[in-house]
Amino acid sequence: AMPSSAEDELYITPILTPVCALDATEAFNGLAADEKKYTHFLSIASWAGSLACLVQTSPESPKIFAVFQKLFTADPPQQLQEKAKAAGVSVEDFEAFMQFVACFYGNMGNYLSFGDTKFVPRCAKPTVSNIIGCSSLPSLSAEWENIAGMVYDLSAANKQMGLEGAGISTYYSPGIKNEKIQLVQDFLATQNLGDQAYNTRLFENGDVLELAIASADVKASATHEFNGTKIEVTYGDHQPFMKSLADNIEAAIPFVPAGRADQKQMLIHYVKAFRGGNIEDHKNSQRAWIKDMAPPVETNIGFIESYRDPFGTRGEFEGFVAVVNREQSRKFQSLVDKATDFIKMLPWSEDFEKDTFTRPDFTSLDVVSFASSGIPAGINIPNYDDIRGELGFKNVSLGNVLSASSAAEKITFLTESDEAIFCEWRGKSFEVQVAIHELLGHGSGKLLKETEEGTLNFDPNAVKNPFKDGPISTYYKVGETWDAKFGAESSSYEECRAECAGIYLSLVPEILAIFGHTAVETEISDVTYGNWLIMARAGLLALEFYSPDTKSWRQAHMQARYAIFRVLLEAGEGLLELKGSGKDTTIMLSREKILTTGKQSIGVFLEKLNVYKATADVEAGIGMYQKYTAVPDDMLPLRQIVLEQKQPRKIFVQAVTVAAADGSISLKTYDATPAGVVNLFVGRF
């Protein structure tokens, strides 16, 4: 058996990962026949594209996937279990194997999508060989033996994602240096293609840097000279996945409702983007998507979020298809109606806020398919800054993700009375937090920049930096983007800005009223106290996602919550304290002090986050952010306690759309068990 300290346990598949059903049956059944067909083809498209996630995770992930698909297609879980039992595999070991398989499918790879650490089976390598040896396909054993060593490799360089020896990243060739990645970024900026990195990977071939673009069409490559380096742009990365993705999006076009011209344009641009690989086509799809307000079925597809690229510029594939929940969406629309008033309550002057707030679509969705390595609770996209400035964005709250819960969860580090509030208000508080975070957090703030005509979008004589003397000295030059400028810290920094906006504005009674909660200015209601409590606890639990040996964070949102935790602790005056020791460590949050010390300390921090971002002040912004996200040595024992108490993160079992002989579409659901996850993937691919 493996040694298993709390540190080692981080890398071993948990004994019981909660599996939750992502329930969309009622929502799907409410759709018209053509809407179901539209959903069906876009779901198939999204899942076809999501196979790229395997390639984006680790060298062995696509091979593990192939072995598991063949294994369970030949022998369903129940049948395999009986064969394994006959071959002397214990019930416990077979369950451990199934937990690994379910976690692998649930994360689209063998690294956690939330935390970016590798996980290995709890049962030993010979046990897995024994199980696979029971297969009806004799050839599988050799396929497995080819990768078994990689599956179990927990050497320092393979334990997590990272660059320059701190981990692996299949977005790059092994051993690539950060300055080479930066060089290609600079090259793209000179071509006014700062966003083209999203759908690429970067490989070093001798002295040539190959920028590989995801596309179905394998077009001729082009070589450029830049700063004495050859950069070869090639096409056809993820080729088979991109082809299937584009073909199935094309099949959905006939089912676009009459009168939804923008929706049709969106699909046409998607097809061009995934066939040709030009990021401008993808940006055009997003322009059309933003204009397609309140469609019955909502979808977004592409290389979207850059959290998993250690350099922070390349996007992971995701595609989702979801049904708009009209009833739930009304609340969010009311929030949008008053957004301009609420944004004025944020702690910065109008110089650092967009001149006009572009009214976004904000809907609550029931997800039918979310094809990626993980599922968020809320989304604010597109991430293209120029489009956000020119047309705005859309917000979605994923209702059936928010409400999916597992009964088994143990609540740690809270007093008994706080635990009761936490359990009662968690769902309602989180709904408010997600809504403010997405709409008024990510949706607020202005980037001070130079336009293509060489003018500035602010008055340098009038605008003063509240944290520095004199006029504004830094801003975004033509071709510079926020992501590229703030680099690897940008994702987490922006999540922190949005999370702070969430707790700060959850003090506003009018916002709470929209969600059906009554509150007054002078006291903290349970929904708000619950929200601050969730945040403080999350900041402590975040220590799980910090790697002391590389002094790095492995999850953007958790790093952000830890920064807030540090700000609240530093505020003093009894606002937030840790009492007790060991597993009895308890968070003490003062309800009274939230309105004074809490609001004040978060307000100052939030204003700085916003002003440094607005003014492209990388030095001050990153300097401050790294100060609050550093984990001092005296906090490392606390991290050990957090690791010892950690709970596995849930995985979802989704449904599959199935076409009958007459073309009608139905939804097939699966059990919320590891075997259900396996049957789902066999049924889907």
C-alpha positions in Angstrom: 0.0 0.0 0.0 1.1 3.6 -0.5 2.3 5.8 2.3 -0.4 8.3 2.9 0.4 11.5 4.8 -2.0 14.4 4.3 0.4 15.7 1.7 0.4 12.4 -0.3 -3.4 12.2 -0.1 -3.5 15.3 -2.3 -2.4 13.1 -5.2 -4.4 9.9 -4.5 -8.0 9.6 -5.8 -10.4 10.0 -2.8 -12.2 7.0 -1.5 -15.6 8.5 -2.0 -15.9 11.4 -4.4 -19.5 12.7 -4.3 -21.2 12.2 -7.7 -24.1 14.5 -8.3 -26.7 14.4 -11.1 -26.9 17.5 -13.2 -30.6 17.5 -13.6 -32.0 19.2 -16.8 -34.9 16.8 -17.5 -37.7 19.3 -16.8 -36.0 22.1 -18.6 -35.3 20.0 -21.7 -38.8 18.6 -21.8 -40.2 22.1 -21.9 -38.4 22.8 -25.3 -40.1 22.6 -28.7 -39.0 19.8 -31.2 -36.6 22.1 -33.2 -35.1 23.5 -30.0 -34.4 20.0 -28.9 -32.7 19.3 -32.2 -30.6 22.5 -31.9 -29.6 21.4 -28.3 -28.8 17.9 -29.6 -26.4 18.9 -32.4 -24.7 21.6 -30.3 -24.2 19.0 -27.4 -22.6 16.5 -29.8 -20.4 19.3 -31.1 -19.4 20.5 -27.7 -18.5 17.0 -26.5 -16.5 16.3 -29.7 -14.5 19.4 -29.2 -14.0 18.6 -25.5 -11.7 15.7 -26.4 -9.1 18.5 -26.9 -9.2 18.9 -23.1 -7.5 15.5 -22.8 -4.7 16.7 -25.0 -4.5 19.9 -23.1 -4.2 18.1 -19.7 -1.3 15.6 -20.0 0.5 13.5 -22.6 -1.0 10.3 -21.2 -4.7 11.5 -20.8 -5.8 10.8 -24.4 -4.3 7.3 -24.1 -6.0 6.6 -20.8 -9.2 7.8 -22.3 -8.8 5.3 -25.2 -8.1 2.4 -22.9 -11.2 3.2 -20.7 -13.5 3.6 -23.6 -12.5 0.3 -25.1 -12.5 -1.4 -21.7 -16.1 -0.4 -20.7 -17.5 -0.7 -24.3 -16.4 -4.4 -24.3 -17.4 -5.0 -20.6 -19.8 -2.7 -18.8 -18.9 -2.0 -15.1 -21.0 -4.7 -13.6 -19.7 -7.4 -15.9 -16.1 -6.2 -15.4 -16.5 -6.3 -11.7 -17.7 -9.9 -11.7 -14.7 -10.9 -13.9 -12.3 -9.0 -11.6 -13.8 -10.7 -8.5 -13.2 -14.1 -10.2 -9.6 -13.0 -10.8 -9.0 -12.2 -7.1 -9.5 -8.5 -7.1 -11.0 -7.3 -3.8 -14.2 -5.3 -3.7 -12.3 -2.4 -2.1 -9.7 -2.4 -4.9 -12.2 -2.6 -7.7 -14.1 0.4 -6.1 -10.8 2.3 -5.9 -10.3 1.6 -9.6 -13.8 2.8 -10.4 -13.3 6.0 -8.3 -10.2 6.7 -10.4 -12.1 6.1 -13.7 -15.0 8.4 -12.6 -12.6 11.1 -11.5 -10.7 10.8 -14.7 -13.8 11.2 -16.8 -15.2 13.9 -14.5 -12.0 16.0 -15.0 -11.4 15.1 -18.6 -7.9 14.0 -17.7 -5.8 12.8 -14.8 -5.2 16.2 -13.2 -7.9 17.9 -11.1 -9.6 20.7 -13.1 -9.9 22.6 -9.8 -6.4 22.7 -8.4 -4.4 21.3 -11.4 -2.8 18.5 -9.3 -2.3 15.0 -10.6 -4.3 12.1 -9.1 -3.4 8.4 -9.2 -5.5 5.3 -8.4 -5.7 4.3 -4.8 -5.1 0.7 -5.8 -1.7 -0.5 -6.8 -0.4 -0.7 -10.4 -0.5 -4.6 -10.5 -4.2 -4.5 -9.4 -5.1 -2.2 -12.3 -3.2 -4.5 -14.6 -5.1 -7.4 -13.2 -8.5 -5.7 -13.8 -7.6 -4.7 -17.4 -6.4 -8.2 -18.0 -9.9 -9.5 -17.3 -11.2 -7.5 -20.4 -12.8 -9.3 -23.4 -10.2 -7.4 -25.4 -6.9 -9.1 -24.9 -5.0 -6.3 -26.7 -5.9 -3.8 -23.9 -3.3 -5.2 -21.5 -0.4 -4.1 -23.7 -2.0 -0.7 -24.3 -2.3 -0.2 -20.5 1.3 -1.3 -19.7 2.6 1.3 -22.2 1.1 4.1 -20.0 0.9 2.6 -16.5 4.2 4.1 -15.5 3.0 7.6 -16.5 -0.3 7.1 -14.8 1.4 6.4 -11.4 4.3 8.9 -11.8 4.3 11.4 -8.9 7.8 12.8 -9.4 8.1 16.5 -8.5 8.0 17.6 -12.2 4.7 15.7 -12.8 2.7 16.4 -9.7 1.0 19.5 -10.9 0.8 21.8 -13.9 3.5 24.4 -14.3 6.5 25.6 -16.4 10.2 25.7 -16.1 10.5 22.5 -14.0 7.6 23.5 -11.6 5.2 21.0 -13.3 3.9 19.9 -16.7 1.9 21.8 -19.3 0.9 20.2 -22.7 0.2 23.7 -24.0 4.0 23.8 -24.5 6.8 21.5 -25.4 8.7 20.3 -22.3 11.4 22.6 -21.0 10.3 25.7 -22.8 11.4 29.0 -21.1 9.0 31.7 -20.1 10.9 34.3 -22.2 10.2 32.2 -25.4 6.5 32.2 -24.6 6.7 36.0 -24.0 8.5 36.5 -27.3 5.6 34.9 -29.2 3.1 37.0 -27.2 5.0 40.1 -28.2 5.1 39.0 -31.8 1.3 38.5 -31.8 0.8 41.9 -30.3 2.8 43.5 -33.1 0.5 41.7 -35.6 -2.5 43.1 -33.6 -3.4 39.5 -32.8 -3.0 39.6 -29.0 -5.9 37.2 -28.7 -4.7 34.7 -31.2 -2.9 32.8 -28.4 -6.3 31.5 -27.0 -6.6 28.6 -29.5 -2.9 27.7 -29.8 -0.2 25.6 -28.3 3.5 26.4 -28.5 6.4 24.0 -29.3 10.1 24.4 -29.6 11.5 22.6 -32.6 15.3 23.2 -32.6 15.6 27.0 -33.0 12.2 27.4 -34.5 9.1 28.2 -32.3 6.0 26.5 -33.7 2.7 28.2 -32.9 0.1 25.4 -33.5 -3.4 26.7 -34.2 -6.4 24.5 -33.5 -8.3 24.0 -36.8 -10.1 21.4 -38.9 -8.4 22.5 -42.0 -4.7 21.8 -42.3 -3.6 24.9 -44.1 -0.1 25.7 -45.3 2.2 27.0 -42.5 3.8 30.5 -42.6 7.2 31.4 -41.1 8.0 34.8 -39.6 11.2 36.4 -38.3 10.8 38.2 -35.0 13.6 39.6 -32.8 16.0 37.2 -34.4 13.8 34.1 -33.8 11.9 32.1 -36.4 8.2 31.6 -35.6 6.3 29.0 -37.7 2.5 29.3 -37.6 1.0 25.9 -38.3 -2.6 24.7 -38.6 -4.5 21.5 -37.7 -3.9 21.2 -34.0 -6.7 19.0 -32.5 -7.7 18.4 -36.1 -10.2 15.5 -35.8 -12.0 17.1 -32.8 -12.3 20.5 -34.6 -13.7 18.8 -37.7 -16.4 17.0 -35.7 -17.1 20.1 -33.8 -17.6 22.2 -36.9 -19.6 19.6 -38.7 -22.1 19.2 -35.8 -22.5 23.0 -35.4 -23.3 23.1 -39.1 -25.9 20.5 -38.5 -27.6 22.7 -35.9 -28.0 25.7 -38.3 -31.3 24.6 -39.9 -32.9 24.5 -36.4 -32.1 28.2 -35.5 -35.5 29.8 -34.8 -36.8 32.1 -37.5 -36.0 35.7 -36.7 -32.9 34.9 -34.8 -30.4 36.3 -37.3 -27.7 36.9 -34.8 -27.9 33.3 -33.5 -27.5 32.0 -37.1 -24.5 34.4 -37.7 -22.9 33.1 -34.4 -23.1 29.5 -35.7 -21.7 30.4 -39.1 -18.8 32.2 -37.5 -18.2 29.3 -35.1 -17.9 26.9 -38.1 -15.4 29.2 -39.8 -13.4 29.7 -36.6 -13.1 25.9 -35.9 -12.4 25.0 -39.6 -9.9 27.8 -40.2 -8.5 28.6 -36.8 -8.6 32.4 -37.2 -9.4 34.0 -33.8 -11.1 36.9 -35.6 -13.8 34.5 -36.7 -14.2 33.4 -33.1 -14.4 37.0 -32.0 -17.2 37.5 -34.6 -19.1 34.6 -33.2 -18.9 36.3 -29.8 -20.1 39.6 -31.2 -23.1 37.8 -32.6 -23.6 35.9 -29.4 -23.8 39.0 -27.3 -26.5 40.4 -29.6 -28.5 37.2 -29.5 -30.5 38.3 -26.4 -32.5 35.8 -24.3 -32.6 32.9 -26.7 -34.5 29.8 -25.5 -31.4 27.7 -25.7 -28.1 29.3 -24.8 -24.7 28.1 -25.9 -21.0 29.2 -26.0 -18.1 27.2 -27.5 -14.4 27.8 -27.9 -11.0 28.0 -26.2 -12.3 30.3 -23.4 -10.7 30.3 -20.0 -6.9 30.6 -19.5 -6.8 29.4 -15.9 -5.0 26.1 -16.7 -2.2 27.7 -18.8 0.6 28.3 -16.3 1.5 31.4 -18.5 -2.1 32.6 -18.5 -2.8 33.3 -22.2 -4.0 30.0 -23.8 -7.6 28.9 -23.4 -9.0 25.5 -22.4 -11.7 24.1 -24.7 -15.3 24.3 -23.3 -18.7 24.1 -24.9 -22.0 24.4 -23.1 -25.6 24.1 -24.1 -28.3 25.1 -21.7 -32.0 25.9 -21.4 -32.9 29.4 -20.2 -35.0 29.3 -17.0 -37.3 32.3 -17.5 -38.6 32.4 -13.9 -35.2 32.5 -12.3 -33.9 34.9 -14.9 -36.3 37.7 -13.9 -34.3 38.3 -10.7 -31.1 38.7 -12.7 -32.8 41.1 -15.1 -33.9 43.3 -12.2 -30.3 43.4 -11.1 -29.3 44.5 -14.6 -32.0 47.2 -14.7 -30.4 48.9 -11.7 -26.8 47.9 -12.4 -25.7 51.5 -13.2 -26.8 52.6 -9.7 -25.1 49.7 -8.0 -21.8 50.2 -9.8 -21.7 53.8 -8.5 -21.6 52.3 -5.0 -18.3 50.6 -5.7 -15.4 52.3 -4.0 -13.8 54.1 -7.0 -14.4 57.4 -8.7 -16.1 57.6 -12.1 -12.7 58.2 -13.8 -12.1 54.5 -13.3 -15.5 53.3 -14.5 -16.7 52.7 -18.1 -18.4 55.8 -19.5 -21.5 53.8 -20.3 -22.6 50.5 -18.8 -23.6 48.2 -21.7 -26.7 46.4 -20.6 -25.9 42.7 -20.8 -28.2 39.7 -21.0 -28.2 38.0 -17.6 -30.0 34.7 -17.5 -30.3 31.6 -15.3 -29.6 28.4 -17.2 -30.2 24.8 -16.6 -27.2 23.1 -18.2 -27.9 20.1 -20.5 -24.3 19.7 -21.6 -21.1 21.3 -20.2 -18.2 19.8 -22.1 -14.9 20.7 -20.4 -12.7 19.6 -17.5 -15.0 21.2 -14.9 -18.2 23.1 -14.5 -18.4 26.7 -13.1 -21.4 28.1 -11.2 -21.5 31.4 -13.1 -19.9 32.8 -16.3 -19.2 36.3 -17.6 -17.8 36.2 -21.2 -16.4 36.9 -23.7 -12.9 37.4 -22.3 -11.9 39.5 -25.3 -11.3 43.0 -23.8 -11.9 44.9 -27.1 -15.4 43.3 -27.5 -16.2 43.9 -23.8 -15.4 47.5 -24.4 -17.3 47.9 -27.6 -20.4 45.6 -27.2 -20.3 44.4 -23.6 -20.7 40.8 -22.5 -23.2 38.3 -21.3 -23.7 36.8 -17.8 -25.1 33.5 -17.0 -25.8 31.8 -13.7 -25.9 28.0 -13.9 -28.9 27.2 -11.8 -28.8 23.4 -11.8 -25.1 23.5 -11.0 -25.7 25.8 -8.0 -28.5 23.6 -6.6 -26.7 20.2 -7.1 -25.6 19.2 -3.7 -24.4 16.1 -2.0 -25.6 15.1 1.5 -22.3 13.6 2.6 -20.3 16.8 3.0 -18.8 17.6 6.3 -18.6 21.3 7.3 -15.2 22.1 8.9 -13.7 25.1 10.9 -17.0 26.7 12.0 -18.7 27.1 15.4 -21.9 25.2 15.8 -24.1 28.4 15.4 -22.1 29.5 12.3 -22.4 26.0 10.9 -26.2 26.2 11.1 -26.2 29.6 9.3 -23.8 28.2 6.7 -26.0 25.2 6.0 -29.2 27.2 5.9 -28.0 30.1 3.8 -25.2 28.6 1.7 -27.3 28.2 -1.5 -29.1 31.6 -1.2 -25.9 33.5 -0.2 -24.0 31.9 -3.0 -26.7 32.9 -5.5 -26.4 36.5 -4.5 -22.5 36.4 -4.5 -22.4 34.8 -8.0 -24.8 37.3 -9.4 -22.9 40.4 -8.1 -19.5 38.8 -8.9 -20.4 38.2 -12.5 -22.4 41.3 -13.3 -21.1 44.1 -11.1 -17.6 42.6 -10.5 -16.4 41.4 -13.8 -18.8 43.8 -15.5 -17.4 47.0 -13.9 -14.2 49.0 -14.2 -12.6 50.7 -17.1 -9.2 50.2 -18.8 -7.4 53.5 -19.4 -5.9 53.1 -22.9 -4.5 54.6 -26.0 -6.7 54.1 -29.1 -5.5 53.1 -32.6 -5.8 56.8 -33.6 -3.3 57.6 -30.9 -5.8 59.5 -28.6 -6.4 58.5 -25.0 -9.8 57.3 -23.6 -9.3 59.5 -20.5 -8.2 63.1 -19.9 -4.6 62.9 -18.6 -4.8 66.4 -17.1 -8.0 65.7 -15.1 -7.7 62.1 -14.0 -5.7 61.6 -10.8 -4.4 58.4 -9.4 -5.7 58.2 -5.8 -2.7 56.1 -4.7 0.1 58.1 -6.4 0.9 61.8 -6.7 0.7 63.5 -10.1 -1.0 62.6 -13.3 -1.6 59.0 -14.7 1.7 57.7 -15.9 0.8 54.2 -17.0 -2.0 52.9 -19.3 -2.5 50.3 -22.0 -0.7 51.0 -25.2 -2.2 50.0 -28.6 -2.1 46.2 -28.9 -1.7 45.6 -25.1 -4.3 43.5 -23.3 -5.0 43.2 -19.6 -4.2 39.4 -19.7 -0.9 39.8 -21.5 0.1 42.8 -19.3 -0.6 41.2 -15.9 0.4 37.7 -17.1 0.1 34.6 -15.0 -1.5 36.5 -12.1 -4.2 38.2 -14.3 -6.9 35.5 -13.9 -6.7 35.3 -10.1 -6.3 39.0 -9.7 -9.5 39.6 -11.7 -11.4 36.9 -9.8 -10.3 38.6 -6.6 -11.7 41.9 -7.9 -15.0 40.3 -8.6 -15.2 38.3 -5.3 -14.5 41.6 -3.4 -17.3 43.3 -5.3 -19.5 40.5 -4.3 -19.0 40.7 -0.6 -18.9 44.5 -0.7 -22.2 44.9 -2.5 -23.9 42.1 -0.6 -24.2 44.8 2.1 -26.7 46.7 0.0 -30.3 46.1 1.0 -31.7 46.9 -2.4 -29.6 44.2 -4.0 -30.7 41.7 -1.4 -34.3 42.7 -2.0 -34.1 41.6 -5.7 -33.3 38.1 -4.4 -36.2 38.2 -2.0 -34.3 39.0 1.2 -35.2 41.9 3.5 -32.4 43.8 5.2 -31.7 47.2 6.6 -28.6 49.4 6.3 -27.7 49.2 10.0 -27.5 45.5 10.6 -26.1 42.4 8.8 -28.8 40.0 7.7 -28.2 36.2 7.7 -27.9 36.1 3.9 -25.0 38.7 4.0 -23.4 37.2 7.1 -23.6 33.8 5.4 -21.9 35.2 2.4 -18.9 36.7 4.3 -18.7 33.5 6.4 -18.5 31.4 3.2 -15.8 33.7 1.9 -13.7 33.7 5.1 -13.9 29.9 5.3 -13.1 29.5 1.6 -10.0 31.6 2.1 -8.8 29.2 4.8 -9.6 26.1 2.8 -7.7 27.7 -0.1 -4.4 26.7 1.5 -5.0 23.2 0.0 -4.4 24.8 -3.4 -1.0 26.3 -2.5 2.2 24.4 -3.2 4.9 25.3 -0.6 7.8 23.7 -2.6 7.2 25.9 -5.7 5.5 28.8 -3.7 2.8 28.8 -6.2 -1.0 28.7 -6.4 -2.8 26.1 -8.4 -6.3 27.6 -8.6 -7.2 31.2 -9.5 -10.4 31.5 -7.5 -8.9 29.9 -4.3 -5.9 32.2 -4.5 -8.3 35.1 -4.7 -10.3 34.0 -1.7 -7.1 33.5 0.3 -6.1 37.1 -0.5 -9.5 38.3 0.9 -9.0 36.1 4.0 -5.6 37.8 4.6 -7.1 41.3 4.1 -9.9 40.4 6.7 -7.3 39.0 9.1 -5.1 42.1 8.7 -8.0 44.5 9.3 -7.8 43.5 13.0 -10.3 45.0 15.5 -11.7 41.5 16.0 -13.2 41.3 12.5 -11.8 37.9 11.7 -9.8 35.7 14.0 -8.8 32.0 14.2 -9.3 30.4 17.6 -8.2 26.9 18.8 -5.7 24.6 17.2 -5.4 21.5 15.2 -8.6 20.1 13.8 -10.4 22.3 16.3 -9.3 25.5 14.6 -12.3 27.7 14.3 -13.1 30.8 12.2 -14.5 33.7 14.3 -16.1 36.3 12.2 -17.7 39.3 13.9 -21.1 40.1 12.6 -21.0 43.6 14.1 -17.7 44.5 12.6 -18.6 43.6 9.0 -20.4 46.9 8.5 -17.5 49.0 9.8 -14.0 47.3 9.7 -15.1 44.7 7.1 -16.6 47.1 4.6 -13.7 49.6 5.1 -10.9 47.1 4.6 -12.4 45.4 1.6 -13.3 48.8 0.1 -9.7 50.0 0.2 -8.4 46.7 -1.2 -11.0 46.6 -3.9 -10.3 50.2 -5.0 -6.6 49.5 -5.3 -7.3 46.3 -7.3 -9.5 48.3 -9.7 -7.2 51.4 -10.1 -4.0 49.3 -10.6 -5.9 47.2 -13.2 -7.4 50.3 -14.9 -4.0 52.1 -15.1 -2.0 49.0 -16.3 0.2 49.5 -13.2 1.6 46.1 -13.2 4.3 46.9 -10.6 1.9 48.2 -7.9 -0.9 45.7 -8.8 1.2 42.6 -8.8 3.3 43.8 -5.9 0.2 44.2 -3.7 -1.5 41.0 -4.9 1.6 38.9 -4.2 1.9 40.4 -0.8 -1.6 39.2 0.1 -1.3 35.9 -1.6 2.0 35.0 -0.1 1.8 32.2 2.5 4.1 32.9 5.4 5.9 30.0 7.1 3.7 30.4 10.2 0.6 29.5 8.1 2.1 26.2 6.8 1.0 24.3 9.9 -2.5 25.6 9.2 -2.2 24.2 5.6 -1.5 20.8 7.1 -4.7 21.0 9.2 -6.7 22.0 6.1 -5.2 19.1 4.1 -6.1 16.6 6.9 -9.7 17.9 6.9 -10.2 18.3 3.2 -13.3 17.0 1.4 -13.3 15.7 -2.2 -14.9 18.0 -4.7 -18.0 16.7 -6.4 -18.2 15.5 -10.0 -21.3 15.7 -12.1 -23.0 13.0 -14.1 -24.8 14.7 -17.0 -27.4 13.4 -19.4 -27.1 12.6 -23.1 -29.4 13.7 -25.9 -30.4 10.7 -28.1 -32.0 10.9 -31.6 -34.7 8.3 -32.4 -35.2 6.8 -35.9 -37.9 9.5 -36.6 -35.4 12.3 -35.7 -37.1 13.1 -32.4 -34.7 13.9 -29.5 -34.9 12.6 -26.0 -32.7 12.9 -22.9 -31.1 9.8 -21.4 -30.0 10.1 -17.8 -27.5 8.0 -15.8 -27.1 7.0 -12.2 -25.2 9.3 -9.9 -22.5 6.7 -9.2 -19.0 6.0 -10.6 -20.6 3.3 -12.9 -23.1 5.9 -14.1 -20.3 8.3 -15.1 -18.6 5.4 -17.0 -21.9 4.4 -18.8 -22.5 8.1 -19.7 -19.1 8.4 -21.4 -19.5 5.1 -23.2 -23.0 6.2 -24.3 -21.7 9.6 -25.4 -18.7 8.7 -27.5 
